[in-house]
Amino acid sequence: GGARGPEPAVTRVRRLPDLDAYPMHREVVRRMSALFRVQVEGWWVNHYADGSAVKHMHRDGWGRQRGVNITTGASFGSARTLCFEAASSSLETQRLSCLQEDGDVFAFGEAVNRDYRHGLKAEPQSGPRISIIIMGRAPANWAELGPLSASMPQPAAAEPTPLRRRWGRGDGAGYEASNPEVTADCSQQPAAASLGSRWRRGKPETGIAVKDAGPGACVVWMRDDLRLADNPALHAAVNSDSSAVVPVFIHATDDPNPWPIRGAALWWKGESLKAFDASLRKHCASQLVLRKGLCCEELLRLVDEVAAKKVFFNRMPEPWYRERDLHVEAVLRQRGVVVETFKAAVLQEPWEGTATCKLPQCIGSEAKCWTESSPGKLVP
């Protein structure tokens, strides 16, 4: 009885070779199959546009005649509740609810599929969500064996590239390494996928040597600006008189953002870091330093390790990041470090406005509008 809500849009069942066209899905399927010891027979994607989209209670039947005995899934997006209802009143547990948050995975075998129906009921407060589903074959005792989280295969580390002392502008697009005779061998530096990697000055096992003489190195603090082009802080560092440019990303444990990234968004951030590291290796003969901890402490530690005299970074306009940036800048200046910051996220930063400035109104009105008087400078 009762109206049946809209079911999600479902991709057709795909075979394993089809994954080559979907790199992100391929990685999810690879990791889940390794985690639960699954020989994949088929996979697909359920798309829930919003909380009104449901999956009616059902048993999985696909591939059972070929020995498929496990269903696994990964959730991305808004949290939804996976519900199980007993098919017989004789079962001790009649109902079970499993909250699936962003990045969660689940698996159940043939016994659960036989004794219970499963589905997703409407949750109006929820937003969009997708789930990647795998059907496959697993050892009969896979649940007793437990997940393979400790030995789960990870992506191969990128081949390290020597870091050169200085970058200079190339004749073509991007940058090319200059002054090759002062190359520092960073062959022992961990790949970008490993947060918390370190450059330690004076430690011979790392193969890194930073000159104390001359103008010193400079540090570029990267945040949401993981790009070579249109990056004022990075370009200023490259064109400074510093003896080395050290780009660093800090996975902040003190992130003041009221809505910090988590779940699948963290995976995407990791992919962005790897892509930016690859760009540094290819165009700059450099690589990205990765740290994890309190931003101010990690910056101070890195400044000491590479004997940096300057720190460059692009400003972030959000009030919580603005407050942290001003604190970091003040602490660095107290230590004698030159700090240069740049506008890179917006044309007009919130603190640049005046009481007489007005935002643009509808077209044709006589209200004041912003005019770009010079590159990056707006006036009412």
C-alpha positions as a Python dict, from the first residue, in 0.01 Angstrom:
ca = {
    (1, 'G'): (0, 0, 0),
    (2, 'G'): (95, 363, -45),
    (3, 'A'): (259, 555, -324),
    (4, 'R'): (598, 435, -439),
    (5, 'G'): (852, 717, -463),
    (6, 'P'): (1083, 774, -758),
    (7, 'E'): (1366, 525, -789),
    (8, 'P'): (1716, 655, -865),
    (9, 'A'): (1861, 680, -1213),
    (10, 'V'): (2074, 366, -1253),
    (11, 'T'): (2349, 312, -1507),
    (12, 'R'): (2330, -17, -1694),
    (13, 'V'): (2525, -306, -1548),
    (14, 'R'): (2881, -282, -1673),
    (15, 'R'): (3154, -539, -1706),
    (16, 'L'): (3498, -490, -1557),
    (17, 'P'): (3671, -381, -1884),
    (18, 'D'): (3432, -84, -1907),
    (19, 'L'): (3608, 72, -1606),
    (20, 'D'): (3897, 191, -1824),
    (21, 'A'): (3681, 482, -1939),
    (22, 'Y'): (3605, 591, -1580),
    (23, 'P'): (3930, 648, -1382),
    (24, 'M'): (3761, 754, -1058),
    (25, 'H'): (3515, 464, -1063),
    (26, 'R'): (3797, 228, -1153),
    (27, 'E'): (3987, 329, -841),
    (28, 'V'): (3679, 291, -618),
    (29, 'V'): (3601, -52, -762),
    (30, 'R'): (3965, -159, -733),
    (31, 'R'): (3984, -61, -368),
    (32, 'M'): (3652, -214, -272),
    (33, 'S'): (3726, -541, -449),
    (34, 'A'): (4062, -562, -270),
    (35, 'L'): (3907, -469, 64),
    (36, 'F'): (3647, -747, 55),
    (37, 'R'): (3838, -1001, -159),
    (38, 'V'): (3582, -973, -441),
    (39, 'Q'): (3620, -1105, -792),
    (40, 'V'): (3414, -842, -973),
    (41, 'E'): (3144, -964, -1211),
    (42, 'G'): (2962, -635, -1267),
    (43, 'W'): (2926, -281, -1136),
    (44, 'W'): (2694, 16, -1175),
    (45, 'V'): (2606, 354, -1027),
    (46, 'N'): (2286, 464, -852),
    (47, 'H'): (2220, 839, -867),
    (48, 'Y'): (1987, 988, -604),
    (49, 'A'): (1904, 1342, -718),
    (50, 'D'): (1772, 1437, -373),
    (51, 'G'): (1622, 1288, -56),
    (52, 'S'): (1293, 1205, -227),
    (53, 'A'): (1459, 943, -449),
    (54, 'V'): (1422, 596, -299),
    (55, 'K'): (1526, 238, -366),
    (56, 'H'): (1235, 4, -293),
    (57, 'M'): (1291, -296, -70),
    (58, 'H'): (1431, -584, -274),
    (59, 'R'): (1678, -872, -290),
    (60, 'D'): (1972, -870, -528),
    (61, 'G'): (1932, -1127, -803),
    (62, 'W'): (2181, -1018, -1068),
    (63, 'G'): (2445, -1280, -1148),
    (64, 'R'): (2338, -1524, -875),
    (65, 'Q'): (2312, -1803, -1132),
    (66, 'R'): (2683, -1749, -1208),
    (67, 'G'): (2797, -1770, -848),
    (68, 'V'): (2772, -1403, -745),
    (69, 'N'): (2750, -1411, -365),
    (70, 'I'): (2837, -1062, -241),
    (71, 'T'): (2712, -705, -284),
    (72, 'T'): (2939, -415, -195),
    (73, 'G'): (2881, -43, -228),
    (74, 'A'): (3041, 295, -166),
    (75, 'S'): (2842, 610, -90),
    (76, 'F'): (2936, 961, -202),
    (77, 'G'): (2745, 1277, -124),
    (78, 'S'): (2462, 1331, 120),
    (79, 'A'): (2410, 1077, 401),
    (80, 'R'): (2132, 820, 350),
    (81, 'T'): (2010, 527, 558),
    (82, 'L'): (2039, 176, 415),
    (83, 'C'): (1748, -27, 558),
    (84, 'F'): (1716, -405, 595),
    (85, 'E'): (1383, -578, 663),
    (86, 'A'): (1350, -948, 747),
    (87, 'A'): (1172, -1164, 489),
    (88, 'S'): (1040, -1393, 765),
    (89, 'S'): (889, -1317, 1106),
    (90, 'S'): (1091, -1601, 1256),
    (91, 'L'): (1417, -1407, 1234),
    (92, 'E'): (1534, -1254, 1561),
    (93, 'T'): (1634, -924, 1400),
    (94, 'Q'): (1345, -784, 1201),
    (95, 'R'): (1486, -445, 1101),
    (96, 'L'): (1831, -294, 1073),
    (97, 'S'): (1928, 61, 971),
    (98, 'C'): (2279, 151, 855),
    (99, 'L'): (2362, 520, 808),
    (100, 'Q'): (2579, 564, 499),
    (101, 'E'): (2774, 888, 516),
    (102, 'D'): (2996, 1041, 251),
    (103, 'G'): (3277, 793, 177),
    (104, 'D'): (3129, 497, 369),
    (105, 'V'): (3132, 144, 225),
    (106, 'F'): (2916, -160, 297),
    (107, 'A'): (2906, -529, 204),
    (108, 'F'): (2668, -817, 262),
    (109, 'G'): (2673, -1178, 152),
    (110, 'E'): (2434, -1442, 30),
    (111, 'A'): (2284, -1524, 371),
    (112, 'V'): (2176, -1163, 431),
    (113, 'N'): (2051, -1133, 75),
    (114, 'R'): (1840, -1448, 126),
    (115, 'D'): (1694, -1355, 465),
    (116, 'Y'): (1650, -979, 424),
    (117, 'R'): (1528, -725, 172),
    (118, 'H'): (1714, -394, 155),
    (119, 'G'): (1650, -47, 19),
    (120, 'L'): (1655, 327, 85),
    (121, 'K'): (1350, 516, 208),
    (122, 'A'): (1276, 883, 147),
    (123, 'E'): (1469, 1130, 361),
    (124, 'P'): (1349, 1478, 249),
    (125, 'Q'): (1629, 1660, 433),
    (126, 'S'): (1900, 1480, 236),
    (127, 'G'): (2070, 1613, -73),
    (128, 'P'): (2213, 1443, -384),
    (129, 'R'): (2405, 1118, -353),
    (130, 'I'): (2556, 847, -570),
    (131, 'S'): (2647, 491, -479),
    (132, 'I'): (2887, 270, -671),
    (133, 'I'): (2768, -92, -648),
    (134, 'I'): (2975, -406, -712),
    (135, 'M'): (2841, -757, -766),
    (136, 'G'): (3096, -1034, -749),
    (137, 'R'): (3227, -1356, -602),
    (138, 'A'): (3405, -1373, -267),
    (139, 'P'): (3528, -1658, -43),
    (140, 'A'): (3241, -1815, 151),
    (141, 'N'): (3402, -1702, 478),
    (142, 'W'): (3488, -1349, 364),
    (143, 'A'): (3305, -1193, 660),
    (144, 'E'): (3508, -1403, 906),
    (145, 'L'): (3834, -1314, 732),
    (146, 'G'): (3762, -943, 781),
    (147, 'P'): (3850, -655, 549),
    (148, 'L'): (4196, -623, 401),
    (149, 'S'): (4244, -262, 512),
    (150, 'A'): (4600, -315, 632),
    (151, 'S'): (4720, -479, 311),
    (152, 'M'): (4496, -297, 68),
    (153, 'P'): (4705, -207, -240),
    (154, 'Q'): (4775, 163, -285),
    (155, 'P'): (4851, 355, -607),
    (156, 'A'): (5213, 338, -710),
    (157, 'A'): (5423, 635, -605),
    (158, 'A'): (5525, 876, -876),
    (159, 'E'): (5884, 863, -993),
    (160, 'P'): (6078, 1131, -802),
    (161, 'T'): (6243, 1416, -988),
    (162, 'P'): (6546, 1614, -868),
    (163, 'L'): (6460, 1958, -728),
    (164, 'R'): (6659, 2242, -877),
    (165, 'R'): (6770, 2538, -674),
    (166, 'R'): (6592, 2800, -879),
    (167, 'W'): (6315, 2840, -1125),
    (168, 'G'): (6323, 3086, -1412),
    (169, 'R'): (6078, 3181, -1679),
    (170, 'G'): (6107, 2964, -1986),
    (171, 'D'): (6066, 3082, -2343),
    (172, 'G'): (5754, 2871, -2386),
    (173, 'A'): (5450, 2801, -2179),
    (174, 'G'): (5497, 2743, -1807),
    (175, 'Y'): (5840, 2735, -1648),
    (176, 'E'): (6164, 2554, -1703),
    (177, 'A'): (6442, 2485, -1456),
    (178, 'S'): (6742, 2716, -1469),
    (179, 'N'): (7089, 2706, -1316),
    (180, 'P'): (7119, 2327, -1337),
    (181, 'E'): (7459, 2313, -1171),
    (182, 'V'): (7300, 2378, -829),
    (183, 'T'): (7063, 2081, -835),
    (184, 'A'): (6965, 1923, -503),
    (185, 'D'): (6893, 1552, -526),
    (186, 'C'): (6550, 1483, -371),
    (187, 'S'): (6529, 1120, -477),
    (188, 'Q'): (6437, 1016, -123),
    (189, 'Q'): (6143, 1256, -99),
    (190, 'P'): (5810, 1070, -53),
    (191, 'A'): (5547, 1100, -325),
    (192, 'A'): (5273, 1362, -300),
    (193, 'A'): (5009, 1110, -194),
    (194, 'S'): (5171, 1075, 150),
    (195, 'L'): (5068, 1355, 387),
    (196, 'G'): (5320, 1445, 651),
    (197, 'S'): (5632, 1407, 437),
    (198, 'R'): (5934, 1611, 550),
    (199, 'W'): (6236, 1795, 415),
    (200, 'R'): (6499, 1801, 690),
    (201, 'R'): (6793, 2033, 639),
    (202, 'G'): (7130, 1882, 723),
    (203, 'K'): (7004, 1522, 734),
    (204, 'P'): (7221, 1333, 483),
    (205, 'E'): (6975, 1044, 448),
    (206, 'T'): (6724, 1272, 275),
    (207, 'G'): (6972, 1384, 11),
    (208, 'I'): (6864, 1748, 52),
    (209, 'A'): (7106, 2033, 104),
    (210, 'V'): (6994, 2393, 142),
    (211, 'K'): (7251, 2670, 117),
    (212, 'D'): (7268, 2905, 415),
    (213, 'A'): (7466, 3165, 223),
    (214, 'G'): (7312, 3426, -3),
    (215, 'P'): (6953, 3552, 3),
    (216, 'G'): (6815, 3220, 134),
    (217, 'A'): (6523, 3009, 25),
    (218, 'C'): (6160, 3112, 14),
    (219, 'V'): (5845, 2914, 98),
    (220, 'V'): (5520, 2933, -98),
    (221, 'W'): (5219, 2828, 111),
    (222, 'M'): (4970, 2662, -123),
    (223, 'R'): (4602, 2627, -31),
    (224, 'D'): (4316, 2630, -285),
    (225, 'D'): (4549, 2768, -553),
    (226, 'L'): (4712, 2447, -679),
    (227, 'R'): (4808, 2583, -1021),
    (228, 'L'): (5114, 2721, -1198),
    (229, 'A'): (4937, 2984, -1408),
    (230, 'D'): (4746, 3280, -1264),
    (231, 'N'): (4917, 3236, -928),
    (232, 'P'): (5059, 3568, -799),
    (233, 'A'): (5231, 3422, -492),
    (234, 'L'): (5407, 3149, -688),
    (235, 'H'): (5512, 3387, -963),
    (236, 'A'): (5645, 3641, -712),
    (237, 'A'): (5850, 3369, -544),
    (238, 'V'): (5994, 3253, -876),
    (239, 'N'): (6093, 3610, -965),
    (240, 'S'): (6236, 3692, -622),
    (241, 'D'): (6606, 3684, -535),
    (242, 'S'): (6563, 3366, -328),
    (243, 'S'): (6807, 3081, -381),
    (244, 'A'): (6532, 2817, -380),
    (245, 'V'): (6154, 2804, -406),
    (246, 'V'): (5984, 2554, -173),
    (247, 'P'): (5608, 2503, -238),
    (248, 'V'): (5422, 2348, 55),
    (249, 'F'): (5068, 2230, 121),
    (250, 'I'): (4960, 2182, 483),
    (251, 'H'): (4677, 1943, 568),
    (252, 'A'): (4551, 2160, 851),
    (253, 'T'): (4435, 1991, 1169),
    (254, 'D'): (4321, 2336, 1289),
    (255, 'D'): (4105, 2418, 986),
    (256, 'P'): (3870, 2697, 1108),
    (257, 'N'): (3623, 2639, 825),
    (258, 'P'): (3274, 2571, 971),
    (259, 'W'): (3225, 2329, 680),
    (260, 'P'): (3559, 2147, 644),
    (261, 'I'): (3603, 1906, 356),
    (262, 'R'): (3562, 1540, 441),
    (263, 'G'): (3472, 1208, 286),
    (264, 'A'): (3492, 1197, -92),
    (265, 'A'): (3600, 1562, -105),
    (266, 'L'): (3922, 1463, 72),
    (267, 'W'): (3986, 1206, -200),
    (268, 'W'): (3945, 1475, -465),
    (269, 'K'): (4182, 1702, -272),
    (270, 'G'): (4438, 1422, -274),
    (271, 'E'): (4401, 1387, -650),
    (272, 'S'): (4448, 1765, -691),
    (273, 'L'): (4767, 1750, -485),
    (274, 'K'): (4904, 1467, -696),
    (275, 'A'): (4818, 1655, -1018),
    (276, 'F'): (4986, 1974, -895),
    (277, 'D'): (5291, 1780, -781),
    (278, 'A'): (5311, 1625, -1129),
    (279, 'S'): (5298, 1976, -1285),
    (280, 'L'): (5581, 2093, -1059),
    (281, 'R'): (5790, 1791, -1154),
    (282, 'K'): (5725, 1833, -1526),
    (283, 'H'): (5756, 2210, -1568),
    (284, 'C'): (5969, 2324, -1274),
    (285, 'A'): (6192, 2027, -1186),
    (286, 'S'): (6047, 2065, -837),
    (287, 'Q'): (5793, 1888, -620),
    (288, 'L'): (5533, 1965, -357),
    (289, 'V'): (5618, 1941, 14),
    (290, 'L'): (5329, 1805, 218),
    (291, 'R'): (5276, 1857, 589),
    (292, 'K'): (5001, 1775, 837),
    (293, 'G'): (4938, 1967, 1158),
    (294, 'L'): (4886, 2324, 1280),
    (295, 'C'): (4948, 2563, 993),
    (296, 'C'): (5154, 2818, 1186),
    (297, 'E'): (5372, 2554, 1353),
    (298, 'E'): (5435, 2363, 1030),
    (299, 'L'): (5528, 2681, 842),
    (300, 'L'): (5772, 2782, 1117),
    (301, 'R'): (5925, 2436, 1117),
    (302, 'L'): (5970, 2436, 739),
    (303, 'V'): (6114, 2788, 744),
    (304, 'D'): (6377, 2669, 992),
    (305, 'E'): (6451, 2350, 799),
    (306, 'V'): (6521, 2522, 467),
    (307, 'A'): (6660, 2847, 615),
    (308, 'A'): (6389, 3046, 438),
    (309, 'K'): (6398, 3423, 455),
    (310, 'K'): (6063, 3484, 284),
    (311, 'V'): (5714, 3331, 278),
    (312, 'F'): (5466, 3397, -3),
    (313, 'F'): (5097, 3305, -10),
    (314, 'N'): (4772, 3408, -173),
    (315, 'R'): (4508, 3549, 60),
    (316, 'M'): (4177, 3372, 121),
    (317, 'P'): (3875, 3604, 163),
    (318, 'E'): (3664, 3391, 399),
    (319, 'P'): (3658, 3558, 744),
    (320, 'W'): (3779, 3247, 930),
    (321, 'Y'): (4076, 3208, 695),
    (322, 'R'): (4144, 3582, 698),
    (323, 'E'): (4179, 3576, 1077),
    (324, 'R'): (4415, 3278, 1067),
    (325, 'D'): (4625, 3430, 785),
    (326, 'L'): (4675, 3753, 979),
    (327, 'H'): (4787, 3554, 1283),
    (328, 'V'): (5032, 3344, 1079),
    (329, 'E'): (5167, 3655, 909),
    (330, 'A'): (5222, 3830, 1245),
    (331, 'V'): (5404, 3529, 1395),
    (332, 'L'): (5631, 3492, 1091),
    (333, 'R'): (5720, 3863, 1095),
    (334, 'Q'): (5807, 3837, 1465),
    (335, 'R'): (6058, 3567, 1368),
    (336, 'G'): (6218, 3801, 1115),
    (337, 'V'): (6064, 3637, 809),
    (338, 'V'): (5953, 3860, 523),
    (339, 'V'): (5590, 3783, 435),
    (340, 'E'): (5429, 3881, 107),
    (341, 'T'): (5061, 3808, 41),
    (342, 'F'): (4858, 3846, -277),
    (343, 'K'): (4501, 3878, -396),
    (344, 'A'): (4419, 3575, -611),
    (345, 'A'): (4073, 3443, -525),
    (346, 'V'): (3851, 3746, -596),
    (347, 'L'): (3865, 4075, -785),
    (348, 'Q'): (3764, 4280, -482),
    (349, 'E'): (3842, 4156, -133),
    (350, 'P'): (3574, 4219, 132),
    (351, 'W'): (3794, 4450, 341),
    (352, 'E'): (3866, 4673, 37),
    (353, 'G'): (3509, 4803, 10),
    (354, 'T'): (3397, 5144, 137),
    (355, 'A'): (3068, 5273, 272),
    (356, 'T'): (2991, 5441, -61),
    (357, 'C'): (3040, 5127, -268),
    (358, 'K'): (2734, 4944, -398),
    (359, 'L'): (2703, 4607, -563),
    (360, 'P'): (2562, 4601, -919),
    (361, 'Q'): (2185, 4617, -939),
    (362, 'C'): (1964, 4503, -1226),
    (363, 'I'): (2065, 4601, -1576),
    (364, 'G'): (1950, 4948, -1671),
    (365, 'S'): (1933, 5086, -1318),
    (366, 'E'): (2111, 5403, -1213),
    (367, 'A'): (2274, 5237, -910),
    (368, 'K'): (2651, 5243, -889),
    (369, 'C'): (2839, 4943, -1027),
    (370, 'W'): (3194, 4819, -996),
    (371, 'T'): (3440, 4934, -1260),
    (372, 'E'): (3783, 4783, -1306),
    (373, 'S'): (4015, 5086, -1296),
    (374, 'S'): (4328, 4874, -1323),
    (375, 'P'): (4399, 4500, -1334),
    (376, 'G'): (4246, 4351, -1021),
    (377, 'K'): (4133, 4689, -880),
    (378, 'L'): (3765, 4779, -872),
    (379, 'V'): (3607, 5115, -789),
    (380, 'P'): (3238, 5204, -759),
}
